[in-house]
């Protein structure tokens, strides 16, 4: 029974419009499957002498239905739809030509039904093509009728003229209906894409929230435990009069308090990204780089890091303060993880000027293993647990870049080691023509 159930279910396509078209063709074909049997039974009752002919015609019709169902199951939707419309048109053309011509129901109703089906299966253009073919066929049939009696010929011309008005109206209605359906499906697809984007964003936010919760419950507790422990030590040192140890305990407590303050400041800064945004402006990226390097000049001088800023950097459009934070964090991160490099160096430049500019901050330090290329941008992730910092800097950079519609990734600098952080930013608006 499973094969029968699968046979009765229409195929589903990735495109919603094709799925709708396949459903309509599936319904039409299965509605036509019992028609040949009913045709034979009716012919047997009305005209028993023509039963043999009816059997042949019914067999041909059923074979056509099964062929189209087979093509539909093979996902040949366009071919099956076109053949179905052609079969209807051919059937009613022969019926009208063999009967009363344009004055019979085969022409008036049959062609009208064919136009409707063409609109459903092939869209507005299919309905228009069938309309033109129906009018041409009707004109030929009306023109070839016996001129006597004149009354019948006049009636045929009149019926054809009325059809010339009704058929285009029917095709127009089908065209509008098909367009409305396509627009509705397009809106549905757009809404689905937006929904998926929102779900993905929500999942990312939830994952970030989980990491945030872990940090609050672990990283913030750690300095508190340190403070609590050294308060006990200070109490004992004060009672014993050991001033040297007391001062050491005070220094360690102050260090734990500073660590908590830095972590809270970073969390506060991260929460502001996306909410407190300065008006966008066009600014040369060279100025951003110079300002960012000046802000971390102390760490660079302490570690002896040389900085090279590439010439002819393009202008970008965005929040200047936030973009300075991006470069500042990347340069500071490079200086922090130089390792034992005897000649530490950081380069700031642009790799592509055609189209979207790709900026980079490249160093020759410890580098980032390829398997951790995504991890380094996660909130509170630190590849070196004992290193300075809170693990918020690169997450902050990623959020600012994405807020500007760009993307950021890391690659090895080369065989000598180091890391290259690449990121894209929107190019400055072109100046108005004079």
C-alpha positions as CSV (number, residue, x, y, z in Angstrom):
1,X,0.0,0.0,0.0
2,X,3.0,2.3,0.4
3,X,3.5,2.5,-3.3
4,X,-0.1,3.5,-3.8
5,X,0.2,6.1,-1.2
6,X,3.3,7.5,-2.8
7,X,1.6,7.4,-6.2
8,X,-1.3,9.5,-4.9
9,X,0.9,12.2,-3.4
10,X,2.1,14.9,-5.8
11,X,5.9,15.5,-6.0
12,X,7.3,18.4,-4.1
13,X,9.9,20.8,-5.6
14,X,12.3,23.2,-4.0
15,X,10.5,26.1,-5.8
16,X,7.1,26.7,-4.3
17,X,5.6,27.8,-7.6
18,X,6.6,24.5,-9.2
19,X,5.1,22.6,-6.3
20,X,1.8,24.4,-6.8
21,X,1.9,23.7,-10.5
22,X,2.7,20.0,-9.9
23,X,-0.2,19.8,-7.4
24,X,-2.7,21.2,-9.9
25,X,-1.5,18.9,-12.7
26,X,-1.6,15.9,-10.3
27,X,-5.2,16.7,-9.5
28,X,-6.2,17.1,-13.1
29,X,-4.6,13.9,-14.2
30,X,-6.2,11.8,-11.4
31,X,-9.5,13.4,-12.2
32,X,-9.1,12.3,-15.8
33,X,-8.1,8.7,-15.0
34,X,-11.7,7.4,-14.5
35,X,-13.0,9.3,-17.5
36,X,-12.1,6.7,-20.2
37,X,-13.9,4.0,-18.1
38,X,-17.0,6.1,-17.8
39,X,-16.8,7.0,-21.5
40,X,-16.9,3.2,-22.5
41,X,-19.8,2.6,-20.1
42,X,-21.8,5.5,-21.5
43,X,-21.1,4.5,-25.1
44,X,-22.2,0.9,-24.3
45,X,-25.5,2.2,-23.1
46,X,-26.2,4.8,-25.8
47,X,-24.5,3.3,-28.8
48,X,-23.6,-0.4,-28.3
49,X,-22.4,-0.8,-31.9
50,X,-19.6,1.7,-31.3
51,X,-18.2,0.0,-28.2
52,X,-15.2,-1.3,-30.0
53,X,-14.2,2.1,-31.2
54,X,-14.9,3.5,-27.7
55,X,-12.5,0.9,-26.2
56,X,-9.7,2.0,-28.5
57,X,-10.3,5.7,-27.8
58,X,-10.5,5.0,-24.0
59,X,-7.3,3.0,-24.1
60,X,-5.5,5.8,-25.9
61,X,-6.8,8.3,-23.4
62,X,-5.8,6.2,-20.4
63,X,-2.3,5.6,-21.9
64,X,-1.9,9.4,-22.3
65,X,-3.0,9.9,-18.6
66,X,-0.5,7.3,-17.4
67,X,2.3,8.7,-19.5
68,X,1.8,12.2,-18.1
69,X,1.6,10.8,-14.5
70,X,4.9,9.0,-15.2
71,X,6.5,12.2,-16.5
72,X,5.3,14.1,-13.4
73,X,6.7,11.4,-11.1
74,X,10.0,11.8,-13.0
75,X,9.8,15.5,-12.2
76,X,9.4,16.5,-15.9
77,X,6.9,19.1,-14.9
78,X,7.2,21.5,-17.8
79,X,6.9,18.8,-20.4
80,X,4.0,17.0,-18.7
81,X,2.1,20.4,-18.3
82,X,2.7,21.3,-22.0
83,X,1.5,17.9,-23.2
84,X,-1.6,18.0,-21.0
85,X,-2.6,21.4,-22.4
86,X,-1.8,20.1,-26.0
87,X,-4.0,17.0,-25.4
88,X,-7.0,19.1,-24.3
89,X,-6.6,21.5,-27.2
90,X,-6.3,18.6,-29.7
91,X,-9.2,16.7,-28.3
92,X,-11.6,19.6,-28.4
93,X,-10.4,20.7,-31.9
94,X,-11.2,17.3,-33.4
95,X,-14.5,17.2,-31.5
96,X,-15.5,20.7,-32.7
97,X,-14.4,20.0,-36.3
98,X,-16.3,16.7,-36.4
99,X,-19.4,18.2,-34.8
100,X,-21.1,21.6,-35.0
101,X,-17.9,23.6,-35.4
102,X,-17.8,26.9,-33.5
103,X,-21.5,26.6,-32.6
104,X,-21.0,23.5,-30.6
105,X,-20.1,23.1,-26.9
106,X,-16.8,21.5,-27.9
107,X,-15.6,24.9,-29.1
108,X,-17.3,27.3,-26.7
109,X,-16.8,25.3,-23.5
110,X,-13.9,23.0,-24.5
111,X,-11.6,25.8,-25.6
112,X,-12.6,27.9,-22.6
113,X,-11.7,25.0,-20.3
114,X,-8.4,24.6,-22.1
115,X,-7.6,28.2,-21.6
116,X,-8.2,27.9,-17.9
117,X,-6.1,24.8,-17.6
118,X,-3.3,26.4,-19.6
119,X,-3.4,29.4,-17.3
120,X,-3.2,27.2,-14.2
121,X,-0.4,24.9,-15.6
122,X,1.6,27.3,-17.8
123,X,0.8,30.7,-16.5
124,X,-0.4,33.8,-18.4
125,X,1.7,33.2,-21.5
126,X,0.3,29.7,-21.8
127,X,-3.2,30.9,-21.6
128,X,-2.5,33.6,-24.2
129,X,-1.0,31.1,-26.6
130,X,-4.0,28.8,-26.3
131,X,-6.3,31.8,-26.8
132,X,-4.6,32.8,-30.1
133,X,-4.7,29.1,-31.3
134,X,-8.4,28.8,-30.3
135,X,-9.3,31.9,-32.3
136,X,-7.3,30.8,-35.3
137,X,-8.9,27.4,-35.2
138,X,-12.4,28.9,-34.8
139,X,-11.9,31.3,-37.7
140,X,-10.8,28.4,-39.9
141,X,-13.9,26.3,-38.9
142,X,-16.3,29.2,-39.4
143,X,-14.8,30.1,-42.7
144,X,-15.0,26.5,-44.1
145,X,-18.7,25.9,-43.2
146,X,-21.2,25.4,-46.0
147,X,-22.5,28.9,-46.9
148,X,-26.1,27.5,-47.2
149,X,-28.2,28.2,-45.3
150,X,-27.0,31.7,-44.7
151,X,-28.6,31.9,-41.2
152,X,-26.3,29.1,-39.9
153,X,-23.2,30.7,-41.4
154,X,-24.2,34.1,-39.9
155,X,-24.7,32.3,-36.5
156,X,-21.2,30.7,-36.8
157,X,-19.6,34.1,-37.5
158,X,-21.4,35.6,-34.6
159,X,-20.4,32.8,-32.2
160,X,-16.8,33.1,-33.3
161,X,-16.9,36.9,-32.8
162,X,-18.3,36.5,-29.3
163,X,-15.5,34.0,-28.6
164,X,-13.0,36.5,-29.9
165,X,-14.1,38.7,-26.9
166,X,-14.6,36.0,-24.3
167,X,-11.5,34.0,-24.8
168,X,-9.1,37.0,-24.4
169,X,-11.0,38.0,-21.2
170,X,-10.6,34.5,-19.9
171,X,-6.9,34.5,-20.7
172,X,-6.5,37.9,-19.1
173,X,-8.2,36.7,-15.9
174,X,-5.9,33.7,-15.9
175,X,-2.9,35.9,-16.4
176,X,-3.8,38.1,-13.5
177,X,-4.6,35.1,-11.3
178,X,-1.2,33.5,-12.2
179,X,0.6,36.8,-11.5
180,X,-1.1,37.2,-8.2
181,X,-0.2,33.7,-7.2
182,X,3.4,34.2,-8.2
183,X,3.6,37.4,-6.3
184,X,2.1,35.8,-3.2
185,X,4.6,32.9,-3.5
186,X,7.4,35.4,-3.9
187,X,6.3,37.2,-0.7
188,X,6.1,33.9,1.0
189,X,9.6,32.9,0.0
190,X,10.9,36.3,1.1
191,X,9.1,35.9,4.4
192,X,10.5,32.4,4.8
193,X,14.1,33.6,4.1
194,X,13.6,36.5,6.6
195,X,12.3,34.0,9.1
196,X,15.2,31.7,8.6
197,X,17.6,34.6,9.0
198,X,15.9,35.6,12.2
199,X,16.0,32.1,13.5
200,X,19.7,31.8,12.7
201,X,20.3,35.1,14.4
202,X,18.3,34.1,17.4
203,X,20.2,30.8,17.7
204,X,23.5,32.8,17.5
205,X,22.2,35.2,20.2
206,X,21.2,32.2,22.4
207,X,24.6,30.6,22.0
208,X,26.2,34.0,22.9
209,X,23.9,34.3,25.9
210,X,24.9,30.9,27.1
211,X,28.5,31.9,26.9
212,X,27.7,35.1,28.6
213,X,25.9,33.2,31.4
214,X,28.9,31.0,31.8
215,X,31.2,34.0,32.1
216,X,29.0,35.7,34.7
217,X,28.9,32.5,36.7
218,X,32.6,31.6,36.3
219,X,34.8,34.5,35.2
220,X,33.2,37.1,37.5
221,X,33.1,34.7,40.4
222,X,36.8,34.0,40.1
223,X,38.0,37.5,41.1
224,X,35.4,37.5,43.9
225,X,36.8,34.3,45.3
226,X,40.3,35.8,45.0
227,X,39.2,39.0,46.9
228,X,37.4,36.9,49.6
229,X,40.5,34.8,50.1
230,X,43.0,37.6,50.4
231,X,40.7,39.5,52.7
232,X,41.1,36.6,55.1
233,X,44.9,36.6,54.5
234,X,45.0,40.4,55.2
235,X,43.1,39.9,58.4
236,X,45.6,37.3,59.6
237,X,48.6,39.4,58.4
238,X,47.2,42.5,60.3
239,X,46.8,40.5,63.5
240,X,50.3,39.0,63.2
241,X,51.8,42.4,62.2
242,X,53.3,41.1,59.0
243,X,53.2,44.3,57.0
244,X,55.2,42.9,54.0
245,X,52.7,40.1,53.4
246,X,49.8,42.5,54.1
247,X,51.0,44.7,51.3
248,X,51.4,41.8,48.9
249,X,47.9,40.6,49.7
250,X,46.5,44.1,49.1
251,X,48.3,44.2,45.7
252,X,46.8,40.9,44.7
253,X,43.3,42.0,45.8
254,X,43.7,45.1,43.8
255,X,44.7,43.1,40.7
256,X,41.6,40.9,41.1
257,X,39.4,44.0,41.4
258,X,41.0,45.5,38.3
259,X,40.4,42.2,36.4
260,X,36.7,42.3,37.3
261,X,36.5,46.0,36.3
262,X,38.0,45.3,32.9
263,X,35.7,42.4,32.3
264,X,32.6,44.5,33.3
265,X,33.8,47.3,31.1
266,X,34.2,45.0,28.1
267,X,30.8,43.5,28.7
268,X,29.3,47.0,28.9
269,X,31.0,48.0,25.6
270,X,29.9,44.8,23.9
271,X,26.2,45.4,24.9
272,X,26.4,48.9,23.4
273,X,27.3,47.7,19.9
274,X,24.3,48.0,17.7
275,X,22.5,50.4,19.9
276,X,24.7,53.4,20.4
277,X,25.8,54.1,16.9
278,X,27.2,57.4,15.7
279,X,26.0,58.8,12.4
280,X,27.8,57.2,9.4
281,X,30.4,59.3,7.6
282,X,33.0,59.0,4.8
283,X,36.5,58.8,6.3
284,X,39.8,57.8,4.8
285,X,40.9,54.4,6.2
286,X,44.4,55.7,6.6
287,X,43.2,58.2,9.2
288,X,41.4,55.3,11.0
289,X,44.6,53.3,11.1
290,X,46.7,56.2,12.4
291,X,44.3,57.0,15.1
292,X,44.0,53.3,16.2
293,X,47.8,52.9,16.3
294,X,48.2,56.0,18.4
295,X,45.8,54.6,21.0
296,X,47.9,51.4,21.5
297,X,51.3,53.1,21.1
298,X,52.2,52.1,24.7
299,X,51.9,48.4,24.2
300,X,53.6,48.6,20.8
301,X,56.5,50.5,22.3
302,X,56.7,48.1,25.3
303,X,57.1,45.1,23.0
304,X,59.1,46.8,20.3
305,X,56.5,46.2,17.6
306,X,57.0,48.1,14.3
307,X,53.8,49.1,12.4
308,X,53.5,49.7,8.7
309,X,50.4,51.4,7.2
310,X,50.0,50.9,3.5
311,X,49.7,53.9,1.2
312,X,46.6,55.0,-0.8
313,X,44.1,53.3,1.5
314,X,40.5,53.9,0.2
315,X,37.9,55.8,2.1
316,X,35.1,53.9,3.8
317,X,31.7,54.8,5.1
318,X,30.6,54.0,8.7
319,X,30.8,54.9,12.3
320,X,34.3,56.4,12.7
321,X,34.6,55.7,16.4
322,X,33.6,52.0,16.0
323,X,35.9,51.5,13.0
324,X,38.8,52.9,15.1
325,X,37.9,50.3,17.7
326,X,38.1,47.5,15.1
327,X,41.7,48.4,14.0
328,X,42.7,49.2,17.6
329,X,41.6,45.8,18.9
330,X,43.2,43.9,16.0
331,X,46.6,45.8,16.4
332,X,46.5,45.3,20.1
333,X,45.7,41.6,19.7
334,X,48.7,41.2,17.3
335,X,51.1,42.9,19.7
336,X,49.8,40.8,22.6
337,X,50.5,37.5,20.8
338,X,53.9,38.1,19.2
339,X,55.5,35.3,21.3
340,X,59.3,35.4,21.1
341,X,59.5,37.0,17.7
342,X,62.8,39.0,17.6
343,X,61.5,41.5,15.0
344,X,57.7,41.9,15.7
345,X,55.9,43.7,12.9
346,X,52.3,44.6,12.2
347,X,51.1,45.6,8.7
348,X,47.8,47.5,7.9
349,X,46.7,47.6,4.3
350,X,44.2,46.6,1.7
351,X,44.2,43.6,-0.6
352,X,41.6,44.4,-3.2
353,X,40.6,47.8,-4.6
354,X,38.2,46.7,-7.3
355,X,34.7,46.3,-6.0
356,X,34.5,45.7,-2.2
357,X,37.8,46.6,-0.5
358,X,39.3,43.9,1.7
359,X,41.4,45.4,4.5
360,X,43.9,43.4,6.6
361,X,45.9,43.6,9.8
362,X,48.8,41.2,9.5
363,X,51.5,40.2,12.0
364,X,54.4,37.8,12.2
365,X,53.6,36.5,15.7
366,X,52.2,33.2,17.1
367,X,49.4,32.9,14.6
368,X,46.0,31.2,14.8
369,X,45.7,27.5,14.1
370,X,43.3,26.9,11.1
371,X,41.0,24.8,13.3
372,X,40.4,27.8,15.6
373,X,39.7,30.2,12.8
374,X,36.0,30.6,13.9
375,X,36.6,30.1,17.6
376,X,38.7,33.2,18.1
377,X,35.7,35.4,17.3
378,X,33.5,33.8,19.9
379,X,32.6,35.7,23.0
380,X,35.0,35.0,25.9
381,X,37.1,32.5,23.9
382,X,40.9,32.6,24.6
383,X,43.3,30.3,22.9
384,X,45.8,31.1,25.6
385,X,44.0,30.9,29.0
386,X,46.7,32.6,30.9
387,X,47.0,35.5,28.5
388,X,46.1,39.1,29.3
389,X,42.6,40.3,28.4
390,X,39.0,39.1,28.8
391,X,38.4,37.3,25.5
392,X,35.9,40.0,24.3
393,X,38.1,42.0,21.9
394,X,37.7,39.9,18.7
395,X,34.0,39.3,19.4
396,X,33.6,43.1,19.6
397,X,35.5,43.5,16.3
398,X,33.3,40.9,14.6
399,X,30.1,42.5,15.8
400,X,31.2,46.0,14.6
401,X,32.2,44.7,11.2
402,X,29.0,42.9,10.7
403,X,27.0,45.9,11.9
404,X,28.6,47.7,8.9
405,X,27.5,45.0,6.6
406,X,31.0,43.4,6.3
407,X,32.6,40.1,7.2
408,X,35.8,39.2,8.9
409,X,38.0,36.1,8.9
410,X,41.6,35.0,9.8
411,X,44.2,33.3,7.7
412,X,47.9,32.4,8.3
413,X,50.2,35.2,7.3
414,X,52.6,32.8,5.5
415,X,55.2,30.1,6.0
416,X,57.0,32.2,8.6
417,X,54.0,32.2,10.9
418,X,51.7,35.0,12.1
419,X,48.0,35.8,11.6
420,X,46.3,37.9,9.0
421,X,42.8,39.3,9.9
422,X,40.9,40.3,6.8
423,X,37.6,42.3,6.9
424,X,35.4,44.1,4.4
425,X,33.8,47.5,4.9
426,X,31.5,49.6,2.6
427,X,33.3,51.9,0.3
428,X,32.7,55.6,0.8
429,X,29.9,57.2,-1.3
430,X,31.0,58.5,-4.7
431,X,31.1,62.3,-4.9
432,X,28.3,63.9,-6.9
433,X,29.1,64.7,-10.5
434,X,29.8,68.4,-11.2
